[in-house]
Amino acid sequence: MRVGWLDTAKGLAIAGIVLIHATSWSPSPSPEATWLLQRFLASLPVFFLVSGIVSGRSLTDPAATVRTLAARVLPLCYLYTLWQPVVLGYRVLRDVTAGTSVDLVGELLRVAASPIRPNGEIWYLWALALHLVVIWATRRLPTAAVLIPTFVMCAALIGWGRTALGDDTWHVLGPGLQGLPLYLFFTVVGARAASPIVARVERTGPTTSVCALVLWAVLGELHARLGGVAQPAVGVVQTMVGTVAVLLAARTATRYAWATPISALGRWSVVPYLTHTAIIAVTLAAALWSGAMPLLVAHPTLTVAGLTILGTTFGLVAFVPLRNTPVAFAFRLPSRRRVQA
């Protein structure tokens, strides 16, 4: 399913994902970036939801075969495996740049364990592949029988997961093992309700989009200021409303020419997704070795903004002239290796 505003939604989501990593890799904390992420964070739910709409819909057909599943899952496994050496490289480079000791054995063990404990910021590929397996395995079950338990699990983990499991366990799980059950609902609902979601969003006007964004902002501020038992519940609602708000905003934005670059970013989102962390790591290393690091430390918000823009655009700009060369196989499974559904 190729719908223009879905590409725009993916473009907004990938920009948000790069912002998350630019903020975490910044040599000094940016209060402004932290404030923004605390209040407007729905990038991963949107990414998984759109992926469910685009990739998971065919797997909900009771007649879908193992070949149908393989046609969707193998390209994800290929990219996840292919880019593990890059993950190893930028993690080692980060330690060198930070002046900390390099645990090469530990990093190699992380790569070796990556099939069962996802490694690096590319864990989305691993999680999405498993989500698609779940969608296919449950294709003959009633929709409610799949959506209700996955929603309950999602809400519980968003609101209370870290508190219930404890900080140490949450850290050991890492983003991939946290995100696998947490975001399953979004992939499943995208696959199971693709047509109704697309139809409903396309019937929505700009006024509703603005109202959704305002409500998201209010909930974000409320969640940031609240404490006690109400905060987790508000966090769940904030995430759900934010996901809807991004879809509606993407639909509205697609009406205007200025959104074309965002849509293009979403259409080619695999490129910035795979390359952005390596670009951030190389940029910070270059800043250290050129003597520019104190400047980045002194201006953290500009640093985060610059890393976000660079991570979002540089890989794609470099890739476009090479997209018809063998370089393309770094971003897609070669046709001779593909399984025909």
N, C-alpha and C positions, 0 to 999 in steps of 0.2 A: 504494500500500500504506500504510494508516494503522494503525500499531501503537503503543499507548500508550507503551511504554518507548522507542521510537525518538524520540518527542517529548521524553522525559526526557533521553535521550542528547544530543539537539540542544540542549536547555536548558543542560546542563552544558557542552557545547562552546562555546556562545555566551558563557556567563559567563567561561570561560577565555580566549576571544579578547578580550573587553573588558578582562580583567585584563592581558593582554599589552600592549595599547595604553595602558591607564592607567599601567602601569609605565614604558613608554617616553616618555610625555608628562609624567610627574611632574616638577615643577620641581627636585626633588632625589632622588637614588637611594634606594630602599628595599631594604636588605639582606634583609629578610624576604621581600619579594615576589620578589626575584631568586633567593633560595634555593628558594622554592616553584616557580618556573617552571623552574629547572634540573632539578628532580627529578620534577615532575608536569606534563609538557607533552605532551598528546596531543589538544589541542582541534581542530586543523586536520585531522589524520587521521580523527578521529571525524566531523567535519563532512562531509568528502568521502565517507567510507564510507556514512554515513546518506543522503547525497544520491544516491549510486549506487543504494542499495536502493530509495529512494522514486522517483527520477526516471529512472534508467537502465535499469530492468528491462525496460520495454517495448521499448527499443531493441535488446535482444539477440535479439529474435525475427527470424529470417531474412526474414520477410515485412514487417518494418517499412519504411515508405516514407519518402520525403523529407518528406511532410506530418507524419508521426509525429515525425521529428527536429525540424522547425520548431516544432511545438507545444511542445516542451520547451526549445528554445534561444532562441526569440524573446523570451519573458518575461525571460530573463536579460539578453539584449542591451538590451532596453528599459530595465530598471532601471539597468544599468551606464552607459548613455548619459545617462539622465535625471539621475543623481546626480553627474555630472562637475562641473557648476557648484558644487555643494555642496562637493565635494572641493577645488576651486579656492578657495572662500571660506574653508574652515577652515585650509588650508595658509597662505594669506596672513595670516589672523588669528593663527596660531601664530608667524609671523615678527614680526608687530607686537608680540605679547605678550612674545616673547623679546628684543625690542629689536634684532633684526638687520635688515639691509636687505631689502626686499621685491623679489625678482626677478620682477616681473610678466610680463615677456616670457618668461622661462624657464618660469614656471608655465603660461602660455598654450600654450607649445610642448608641455609635458607633456600637457595636455588634448588638443591636436591629434594627438599621437602615441599616445593611449590605446588605439586599436584594435590596435596592434601591440606597444606596451610599456605594460602595465597601470598605471594611475595611481590612487594612493590605497589606503586599506585595504579598498576594495570589490573588489579584484582577484579575490577568490574567484569572483565572478559570471562574470568573463571566463574564468577557468581552467576552471570547471565547464562552461561552454558548449562549450569546445574538447574537454574530456573526453568530453562526450556525443557530439560529432561522431566522436571516435575509437571510442567504443563502437559507434555505429551503423555506421561504416565497416568494423569488424572483426567484425560480427555473425555472419558465416558461417564464421569461423575457429574451430578447436577452442579450448576454454577454456584449455587448457594453453599453446597457442601465443600467447595474449594475456597470461595471468597471469605466466608465467615471465619474459619480457623486461621487463615493467613492474615486476615485483618486483625484479629485478636492478638496474634503473635507479634505483628508489626507494631500495634499500639503499645503493647506491654514493653517491648524493647525500646521504642522511642522514649516512652515516658519513664519507665522504671528499670530498664535493663541494667544500666551501669550501677545503680544503687543496689539492686538485688544481687548482682554477681560480684560486686566489689571492684574497686579500681584495679587491683592486681590482676584478677581474672580477665577483666575487660581489656587490659593492656596486652595480656598474653594472647588473647583471641586475635587482636589486631583488626584493622578495618575490614578485611575480607571475611573472616569468620563472624564478625559482628554483622556485616552487611548482608551475608547470604540469607539468613532468616528474616532480617529486618526489612529488606526491600523486596522480598518475594511477592508480597501482596501487590505491589505496584506493577510488576511484570505480569502477574496473573490477571489482574483486572484489565490491564491493557490488552492482553490476548483474548480474554473472555468477552470483553465489552467494547471491542475496537469500533465497530460500526456505530453503536449508540453514543460513544464518547465523541467521535468525529462529528456526527450529525448534530449533537447538542452544542458543541463548541462553535460550529459553523453557523448556528442560528443565533448566537449571542452577539450583541452589539457592543460598541465601545463603552457605553455608559456602565454596563454590567462589569466589563473588564476593569474599569477604574474603581468601581465599588469593591471588587474583589481585592484589588491591590491595596486599597485603603484599609479594608478589614484585615488583611495580612499584616500591614504595618502596625495596626493597633494591637493585634495579637502578639506580634513580635516584641513590641514595647512592654506589653503586659507580662509576657513570659520572662523578659529580662529583669523586670522589677519585682516580680512576685517571689515569694519564698513559701516554704511549707508544702502542705499536701496538694495545693491547687496547681503548683507549677508544672508537674509532669503532665497533668491532664491538658493544661493550656498548650504545652509543647506538642502534644499529639494533634490537637486541633489546628495549631499554627502550621504544622507540616502539611496536613491535608489541604487546608485552605491555600497555603502557598503553592502547592502543586497545581491546584485548579487555577489559581491566579496567573501562574506562568503560562499555562496553556491558553487562557483567554487573552493575555497580553500578547502572546505570539500570534494569535489569530488576528488581533487588531493591528499589530505592527506590520503584518504581511500585506496589509492594504496599501502601505506607503513604500516608496522607492528606497528610502534610507535603510529599510530593513533587509534589503537584498544581500549586503555582505554578511549579515547575521545568518540568513538562510543558507548562504553558500558555506559558511562555517559549519552549520549543522549537517549539510549534505556530505561534507568531507570530514566529519567530526573524528573519524578514526585516526586521522593524521595528527591533529593537535593533541588528541587524547594520548597517543603513544609517545609523542616526542616532547611534550611540554616540560616534564620533570627533568629530563636530560638537558634541555635547553636552559632551564633555571640553574641547574648544577654547574654547567659549563660557564654560564654568565657570572655566577658568584666566584668561581675559581679564577676567571679572567680578571674580575675586579680585584681579587686579592693579589694576584701576581703583578698587576699593573699599578698597584698602590691606590686604587680607587675605593677600596673597602671602607675606609673611614667616612667617605662621603655618603655611601649607602647607609651606614650605621646612623649617621647624623640626620638622615631624611627617610625614616622608615616607610612613611605612607607613599612618598614618591617612588621609593624602591619597590614596594609591593605593586603599585600601579604599573611601573615599568616592566617588572617581571611578568605580570599578568598579560600585558599587551604583547610582549615578546614571546611568551610561551604560547599564547593563543594564535599568533599570526606567523611567526618566523618559519616554523616547520611546514606550514601549508604553502607559504609563498615559495619556499625552496622546492617543494614537491611538485607543484603544478607544472613547471616546464619539463619535469622528468616523469610525468604520470604514464607515458606510453613507452617507458624504458623498463629494463629489469628491476629498477628501483621500486616500481609499483608492487613487486612481490613482497616488499617489506610491510605492506599495508593490506594485502589481500592474498587469499589462497590462490595459487596458480590454477588455471582452468583445468589442466590435466589431472589435478588432484581432487577436484570437486566431485561430490556425489550428486547425481541427478535425482531429484525428488520424484 
